[in-house]
Amino acid sequence: MNQRIFVLEDQLEIGRIVCRALEEHGYEAELFTRAADFFRRFRARLPQLCIIDLTLPDEDGLNVIRDMQRRHHVPVIIMTGRSAVVDRVLGLELGADDYVTKPFDPREMVARVNAVLRRAERQLASGGGKGGAIATFGEWSFDFEAHTLTRANGTKSELSAAEARLLDAFVRAPNRILSRDSLLSLEGSEDRGSFDRTIDVRVSRLRQKIEAGPKDPQIIKTVYGAGYMFVARIEWTDRDEPGS
């Protein structure tokens, strides 16, 4: 069965061009021009990936991404004509995997779709991190498959797909300096220049969730001029063990 991609774009001609390019490369594409129709279909049939425009007639695309990530961790590519960097950065903060700025070559969109889906498939095959294991550090337990952090007192905090990938990279390489370039490589980014702030933003979001004092981080340390280092002691347990 072909992989299914939802395209949410209010400009019909652009949406049709994207869908046609995807279909020519073997994908099943469905086009929506309104967020309400998109969510109606999304609830009925989950896609493998969504391409979302930020400017829509009935909803802000950033709100669509936020609502999607609350329901399901489906990979997202932002398609935007907005020139403000803050919009793209916020979209990535909310869990989008990539973005394409209009105007763009449809071949670039297909290439980015291929890259995001390959990355998602590798993560699904590996189960993330150490297969079905749970990483415990400090007062937190991290379950990659569920994209959740559980505090020692039992309270849970959900991570976006992007945040989970980043934390997975850190817990697999404790006490090692990970450069921004290496973290972007783990993300599968093909365009380093346009993602120069992405890792910093995601590290900041992670710190807000796992650090007692995000402005004085004790788990994810900044190594100035080099990158970041995860310094907490980690214990691994199987996610199927009682109490996991």
Secondary structure, 3 states (H helix, E strand, C coil): CCCEEEEECCCHHHHHHHHHHHHHCCCEEEEECCHHHHHHHHHHCCCCEEEEECECCCCEHHHHHHHHHHHCCCCEEEEECCCCHHHHHHHHHCCCCEEEECCCCHHHHHHHHHHHHHHHHHHHHHCCCCCCEEEEECCEEEECCCCEEEECCCCEEECCHHHHHHHHHHHCCCCCEECHHHHHHHHCCCCCHHHCCHHHHHHHHHHHHHCCCCCCCCCEEEECCCEEEECCCEEEEECCCCCC
